[in-house]
Amino acid sequence: MRVLVVEDDVRLAGVLSSGLAAEGFDVDVVHDGADGLWQAREGAHDVIVLDVLLPSMNGYAVAKRLREDRVWTPILMLTAKDGEYDEADGLDVGADDYLRKPFSFVVLVARLRALARRGSTPRPRLLTHGGLTLDPASGECTVDGVPVALRPRERALLEVLLRNRDRVLSKDRLRDAVWGLAAEPDPNLVEVHMSYLRRRIGATRVRTVRGLGYRLVDPDA
């Protein structure tokens, strides 16, 4: 499994490189955002570890450019910044997961392997279904042509539903996809945020399948 590490802290990058190599990863390391963008475009990597605060181009800009260029390699962002909005910024520009420093190396490896299993799934610019439209990059959402403002978690839930619109998704799968390993222990976490989403896009657009989970539906079908 080949991983690209884009980290300007030379010591941390070295530790990550050695540790990941010991876990069986083939590791490429760069210390600059522009170099990371070039390597991510040109290399056949299975996953990218991308720091936020980088010289020449920050991690948010790198992730955004990669998605605009239709490079779909899974991205795990690293940051010393703390806060829900910083995490949301990373997810909004196309990152797949987010880890705050300092972090557990065991957790990092587990997340990288999970992202690699997911693979480089294409993410079209616009996701549409039954009058719903979502631009994952900008976060813009419309319902029957009318703009709707969504909070970060609501956008993430809707994106997962749109990408799996022909499937019933369990609460566990939705929680893992939206909150990852950092999910709160609250068993009602998904249910609460799903109720918020329904209020904004219309309750009839998300169907509860008893005992199984949720499914996106077209109310006019």
C-alpha positions as CSV (number, residue, x, y, z in Angstrom):
1,M,0.0,0.0,0.0
2,R,1.5,3.3,-1.1
3,V,1.0,6.5,1.0
4,L,2.0,10.1,0.4
5,V,2.9,12.1,3.6
6,V,2.8,15.9,3.1
7,E,4.1,17.3,6.4
8,D,6.5,20.3,6.9
9,D,7.6,19.2,10.3
10,V,10.7,17.2,9.2
11,R,10.9,15.3,12.5
12,L,7.3,14.3,12.5
13,A,7.5,13.4,8.8
14,G,10.4,11.1,9.6
15,V,8.7,9.4,12.5
16,L,5.6,8.8,10.3
17,S,7.7,7.5,7.4
18,S,9.5,5.0,9.7
19,G,6.4,3.9,11.5
20,L,4.3,3.5,8.4
21,A,7.2,1.6,6.6
22,A,7.3,-0.8,9.6
23,E,3.6,-1.4,9.2
24,G,4.1,-2.4,5.5
25,F,3.4,0.9,3.8
26,D,5.4,2.2,0.9
27,V,5.9,5.8,1.9
28,D,6.7,9.0,-0.1
29,V,7.4,12.2,1.9
30,V,7.3,15.9,0.9
31,H,7.5,19.0,3.1
32,D,5.8,21.6,1.0
33,G,2.2,22.1,-0.2
34,A,3.0,22.7,-3.9
35,D,5.3,19.6,-3.9
36,G,2.5,17.6,-2.3
37,L,0.1,18.7,-5.0
38,W,2.5,17.6,-7.7
39,Q,3.2,14.3,-6.1
40,A,-0.5,13.6,-5.5
41,R,-1.3,14.3,-9.1
42,E,1.6,12.3,-10.6
43,G,2.0,9.4,-8.1
44,A,-0.2,6.3,-7.8
45,H,-0.9,6.6,-4.1
46,D,-3.5,4.6,-2.2
47,V,-4.0,7.3,0.4
48,I,-2.6,10.8,1.3
49,V,-1.7,12.1,4.8
50,L,-1.9,15.9,4.4
51,D,-1.0,18.5,7.0
52,V,-3.0,21.7,7.1
53,L,-0.3,24.3,7.8
54,L,2.2,23.9,5.0
55,P,4.6,26.3,3.2
56,S,3.6,27.7,-0.3
57,M,0.1,26.1,-0.2
58,N,-1.9,25.0,2.8
59,G,-3.6,21.6,3.1
60,Y,-7.1,23.0,2.4
61,A,-5.9,24.5,-0.9
62,V,-4.1,21.3,-1.9
63,A,-7.2,19.1,-1.2
64,K,-9.4,21.5,-3.1
65,R,-7.2,21.6,-6.1
66,L,-6.9,17.8,-6.2
67,R,-10.7,17.4,-6.2
68,E,-11.1,20.1,-8.8
69,D,-8.5,18.1,-10.9
70,R,-10.6,14.9,-10.4
71,V,-7.9,13.2,-8.3
72,W,-9.9,11.1,-5.9
73,T,-7.2,9.5,-3.8
74,P,-8.5,9.4,-0.1
75,I,-7.1,12.2,2.0
76,L,-6.5,12.2,5.8
77,M,-5.8,15.7,7.1
78,L,-3.6,16.4,10.0
79,T,-3.7,19.6,12.0
80,A,-2.7,21.2,15.3
81,K,-5.8,23.3,15.1
82,D,-8.7,22.4,17.2
83,G,-12.4,23.1,16.6
84,E,-15.4,21.8,14.7
85,Y,-15.3,24.5,12.1
86,D,-11.6,23.6,11.2
87,E,-12.7,20.0,10.7
88,A,-15.7,21.0,8.6
89,D,-13.4,23.2,6.4
90,G,-11.2,20.1,5.7
91,L,-14.2,17.9,4.8
92,D,-15.8,20.6,2.7
93,V,-12.8,20.9,0.4
94,G,-12.7,17.2,-0.2
95,A,-10.8,15.5,2.6
96,D,-12.1,12.1,3.7
97,D,-11.0,12.1,7.3
98,Y,-9.4,14.4,9.9
99,L,-7.0,13.8,12.8
100,R,-5.8,16.3,15.3
101,K,-2.3,16.5,16.7
102,P,-1.1,14.9,18.9
103,F,-2.6,11.7,17.7
104,S,-2.3,8.0,18.3
105,F,-0.2,6.2,15.7
106,V,-2.4,3.1,16.1
107,V,-5.5,5.2,15.2
108,L,-3.7,6.8,12.3
109,V,-2.8,3.4,10.8
110,A,-6.3,2.1,11.3
111,R,-7.8,5.1,9.6
112,L,-5.4,4.9,6.7
113,R,-6.2,1.3,6.1
114,A,-9.9,2.1,6.2
115,L,-9.5,4.8,3.7
116,A,-7.4,2.6,1.4
117,R,-10.2,0.0,1.5
118,R,-12.7,2.6,0.5
119,G,-10.5,3.4,-2.6
120,S,-10.4,6.3,-5.0
121,T,-14.1,6.5,-5.6
122,P,-15.0,9.3,-8.1
123,R,-16.8,12.3,-6.5
124,P,-18.8,14.1,-9.2
125,R,-19.1,17.9,-8.8
126,L,-22.8,17.8,-8.3
127,L,-24.9,15.1,-6.5
128,T,-28.5,15.0,-7.5
129,H,-31.6,13.0,-6.7
130,G,-35.3,13.8,-6.9
131,G,-35.0,17.6,-6.8
132,L,-32.1,17.6,-4.4
133,T,-28.7,19.0,-5.5
134,L,-25.5,19.1,-3.5
135,D,-22.1,20.5,-4.4
136,P,-19.8,18.6,-2.0
137,A,-16.9,21.1,-2.7
138,S,-18.8,24.3,-1.9
139,G,-21.5,22.8,0.3
140,E,-24.2,24.5,-1.7
141,C,-27.5,22.7,-1.6
142,T,-30.8,23.3,-3.4
143,V,-34.2,21.7,-2.9
144,D,-36.4,22.0,-6.1
145,G,-34.1,24.9,-7.1
146,V,-34.4,26.7,-3.8
147,P,-31.1,27.2,-1.9
148,V,-31.0,25.6,1.5
149,A,-28.4,26.3,4.2
150,L,-27.0,23.2,5.8
151,R,-24.7,22.8,8.8
152,P,-21.5,20.8,8.3
153,R,-22.8,17.5,9.8
154,E,-26.1,17.9,7.8
155,R,-24.2,18.3,4.6
156,A,-22.0,15.3,5.4
157,L,-25.1,13.1,6.1
158,L,-26.8,14.3,2.9
159,E,-23.6,13.6,0.9
160,V,-23.4,10.0,2.2
161,L,-27.1,9.5,1.4
162,L,-26.8,10.9,-2.1
163,R,-23.8,8.7,-2.9
164,N,-25.7,5.7,-1.7
165,R,-29.2,6.7,-2.8
166,D,-30.2,3.2,-3.8
167,R,-29.2,1.7,-0.5
168,V,-30.5,1.5,3.1
169,L,-27.7,2.8,5.3
170,S,-27.5,1.8,9.0
171,K,-27.0,4.2,11.8
172,D,-23.6,2.7,12.4
173,R,-22.5,3.1,8.8
174,L,-23.7,6.7,8.8
175,R,-22.0,7.5,12.1
176,D,-18.7,6.0,10.8
177,A,-18.9,7.9,7.5
178,V,-19.7,11.3,9.0
179,W,-18.0,11.2,12.5
180,G,-15.4,8.5,12.0
181,L,-13.6,6.9,14.9
182,A,-14.1,10.1,16.9
183,A,-17.9,9.6,17.0
184,E,-19.6,10.5,20.3
185,P,-20.9,7.6,22.3
186,D,-24.4,9.0,22.2
187,P,-26.6,6.3,20.6
188,N,-29.0,9.0,19.3
189,L,-26.3,10.9,17.5
190,V,-27.3,10.0,14.0
191,E,-31.0,10.2,14.8
192,V,-30.7,13.7,16.1
193,H,-28.8,15.1,13.2
194,M,-31.0,13.2,10.7
195,S,-34.0,15.1,12.2
196,Y,-32.2,18.4,11.6
197,L,-31.5,17.4,8.0
198,R,-35.1,16.4,7.4
199,R,-36.4,19.8,8.6
200,R,-34.2,21.5,6.0
201,I,-34.7,19.3,2.9
202,G,-38.2,17.8,3.7
203,A,-39.1,15.0,5.9
204,T,-40.5,12.8,3.1
205,R,-37.1,12.7,1.3
206,V,-35.5,10.5,4.0
207,R,-37.3,7.3,4.8
208,T,-36.7,5.3,8.0
209,V,-36.5,1.6,7.3
210,R,-37.4,0.1,10.6
211,G,-34.6,-2.0,12.1
212,L,-32.3,-1.3,9.2
213,G,-31.6,2.5,8.9
214,Y,-32.3,5.3,6.5
215,R,-32.7,5.6,2.7
216,L,-33.0,8.7,0.5
217,V,-36.2,8.7,-1.6
218,D,-37.8,10.8,-4.3
219,P,-41.1,12.0,-2.9
220,D,-42.5,12.5,-6.4
221,A,-41.6,9.1,-7.7
